[in-house]
Amino acid sequence: MYPKVILRSIGGFFGSFSSNASFIFSFIFSFFIISSSFIFFLIPFSFIFSFIFFLRNHSYTQKKIQQTQK
């Protein structure tokens, strides 16, 4: 679904050089679609990466605490 919409917005972006208002509108629209798709892809990845980093950091600090107690 997303690639078709992005291609259509890019086509509108290049096809609207004749009128300035539709050019600006299509540019904003294509930028909004691309940024929203990037956000939809990046939110789960950033959540997973932060979760893994938190787990690794948490286990590392627990090991350090156990070593210092000994």
C-alpha positions as YAML, in Angstrom:
chain: A
units: angstrom
residues:
- id: 1
  name: MET
  ca: [0.00, 0.00, 0.00]
- id: 2
  name: TYR
  ca: [2.69, 2.49, 1.02]
- id: 3
  name: PRO
  ca: [4.96, 2.29, -2.08]
- id: 4
  name: LYS
  ca: [2.00, 2.95, -4.43]
- id: 5
  name: VAL
  ca: [0.98, 6.05, -2.47]
- id: 6
  name: ILE
  ca: [4.58, 7.32, -2.34]
- id: 7
  name: LEU
  ca: [5.01, 6.74, -6.11]
- id: 8
  name: ARG
  ca: [1.72, 8.51, -6.83]
- id: 9
  name: SER
  ca: [2.68, 11.48, -4.65]
- id: 10
  name: ILE
  ca: [6.11, 11.68, -6.32]
- id: 11
  name: GLY
  ca: [4.39, 11.55, -9.73]
- id: 12
  name: GLY
  ca: [2.11, 14.38, -8.67]
- id: 13
  name: PHE
  ca: [5.15, 16.20, -7.31]
- id: 14
  name: PHE
  ca: [6.92, 16.06, -10.70]
- id: 15
  name: GLY
  ca: [3.78, 16.52, -12.80]
- id: 16
  name: SER
  ca: [2.68, 19.75, -11.13]
- id: 17
  name: PHE
  ca: [5.49, 22.06, -12.26]
- id: 18
  name: SER
  ca: [2.95, 24.09, -14.28]
- id: 19
  name: SER
  ca: [1.03, 25.45, -11.29]
- id: 20
  name: ASN
  ca: [2.85, 26.61, -8.20]
- id: 21
  name: ALA
  ca: [0.14, 25.94, -5.60]
- id: 22
  name: SER
  ca: [-0.35, 22.27, -6.49]
- id: 23
  name: PHE
  ca: [3.46, 21.90, -6.64]
- id: 24
  name: ILE
  ca: [3.78, 23.10, -3.04]
- id: 25
  name: PHE
  ca: [0.80, 21.01, -1.93]
- id: 26
  name: SER
  ca: [2.10, 17.82, -3.55]
- id: 27
  name: PHE
  ca: [5.58, 18.42, -2.10]
- id: 28
  name: ILE
  ca: [4.13, 18.79, 1.41]
- id: 29
  name: PHE
  ca: [1.86, 15.77, 0.87]
- id: 30
  name: SER
  ca: [4.68, 13.52, -0.37]
- id: 31
  name: PHE
  ca: [6.96, 14.66, 2.45]
- id: 32
  name: PHE
  ca: [4.19, 13.94, 4.99]
- id: 33
  name: ILE
  ca: [3.55, 10.44, 3.57]
- id: 34
  name: ILE
  ca: [7.25, 9.53, 3.48]
- id: 35
  name: SER
  ca: [7.87, 10.86, 6.99]
- id: 36
  name: SER
  ca: [4.81, 9.05, 8.38]
- id: 37
  name: SER
  ca: [5.92, 5.77, 6.78]
- id: 38
  name: PHE
  ca: [9.41, 6.28, 8.25]
- id: 39
  name: ILE
  ca: [7.85, 6.90, 11.67]
- id: 40
  name: PHE
  ca: [5.72, 3.74, 11.37]
- id: 41
  name: PHE
  ca: [8.87, 1.73, 10.52]
- id: 42
  name: LEU
  ca: [11.13, 3.40, 13.10]
- id: 43
  name: ILE
  ca: [8.88, 3.31, 16.20]
- id: 44
  name: PRO
  ca: [8.91, -0.52, 16.59]
- id: 45
  name: PHE
  ca: [12.62, -0.76, 15.72]
- id: 46
  name: SER
  ca: [13.61, 1.97, 18.19]
- id: 47
  name: PHE
  ca: [11.42, 0.34, 20.87]
- id: 48
  name: ILE
  ca: [13.07, -3.07, 20.29]
- id: 49
  name: PHE
  ca: [16.58, -1.58, 20.27]
- id: 50
  name: SER
  ca: [15.99, 0.42, 23.46]
- id: 51
  name: PHE
  ca: [14.47, -2.64, 25.14]
- id: 52
  name: ILE
  ca: [17.48, -4.82, 24.22]
- id: 53
  name: PHE
  ca: [19.91, -2.10, 25.33]
- id: 54
  name: PHE
  ca: [18.02, -1.70, 28.63]
- id: 55
  name: LEU
  ca: [18.09, -5.46, 29.26]
- id: 56
  name: ARG
  ca: [21.82, -5.71, 28.50]
- id: 57
  name: ASN
  ca: [22.61, -2.70, 30.65]
- id: 58
  name: HIS
  ca: [20.41, -3.98, 33.50]
- id: 59
  name: SER
  ca: [22.02, -7.43, 33.56]
- id: 60
  name: TYR
  ca: [25.50, -5.85, 33.37]
- id: 61
  name: THR
  ca: [24.82, -3.61, 36.38]
- id: 62
  name: GLN
  ca: [23.42, -6.56, 38.35]
- id: 63
  name: LYS
  ca: [26.60, -8.56, 37.64]
- id: 64
  name: LYS
  ca: [28.75, -5.63, 38.79]
- id: 65
  name: ILE
  ca: [26.73, -5.35, 42.01]
- id: 66
  name: GLN
  ca: [27.17, -9.08, 42.68]
- id: 67
  name: GLN
  ca: [30.92, -8.83, 42.04]
- id: 68
  name: THR
  ca: [31.31, -5.91, 44.44]
- id: 69
  name: GLN
  ca: [29.32, -7.72, 47.15]
- id: 70
  name: LYS
  ca: [31.74, -10.65, 46.99]
...
